[in-house]
Amino acid sequence: MHKTYFHNRKHINEKKDQKKIIPLQYNGKKRIVDINILLNRVRVDKINETKRKIIFYSSSILSLGFFSIFIMFIK
């Protein structure tokens, strides 16, 4: 399929059918996938995400507290 673009007084013809195809290499070995390893990885990722959320919220509350104490002593 050809598409023609007109930009800055130039015609650009573009073929959508010709895309660069990367050949896949198959070495003949079967890959064994263990569902338990994948599920454990999901659990660990979820725990790490909750830790990051707790750290973010606690640091924001702490900075808000310091800011409010600073404002009280200035007045």
N, C-alpha and C positions, 0 to 999 in steps of 0.2 A: 504494500500500500504506500503510495507516494503522498507526501504532504508538502505543500508549498507555503512558505512564509514570506511575507513582505515586511521588512524592517529596515529602516534607514535607507530607503530607496534601493534595497538590494533584495533579490529573490533568492531564497534558500530552499533547495530541494532536499527533502529528507526521506530516506527509505526506512520504514518501520520494520520491514521484513528482515533486514540484515542486522542482526544483533550479534554481539560477540558471545560465543558459546564456549564455556569452559568445560573441557572434557573431564568427566569423573573417572578417577582411577579406582578400579576394583581389584583388590589384591587376593580375593578368593577366601579370605578368612571370615568366619562368622563372628559377629560381635555378640557377646553375652551381656544382657542388660538385667541387672538385679533390681527388682522393684523396691526392695527394702532400702537399698542405698539411695535411691531417688527420693523415697519418702523421708528418710532421715535428713537428707539435704534440705528438703522443703521445711521440715520442722526446725532445723538449725537456722535457716534463713528467717523464719517467722520469729524466732526468739531474738535474733539479732535486730530485727526491725522493731520489736517492742522495746528493746534496750535503747535503741537510738531515739525512739519517741519519748521515752522516759527522761533521757538525758536532755533532750531539746526542751521539753516542757519544764523540767526542773530548773534548767539554766535561765529560761525566760522568766519564770516566777522569781528566781533569785535576783536577776538583774532589775526587775520591776520593784522588788522589795528594797534593794539598795538605792534605787532612784527615788523612791518615796521617802526613805529615811534621810537622804541627802536634801531633798526639798524641805522636809520638816525642820532640819537644823539651820537652813539658810534663813527661814522666816524668823 
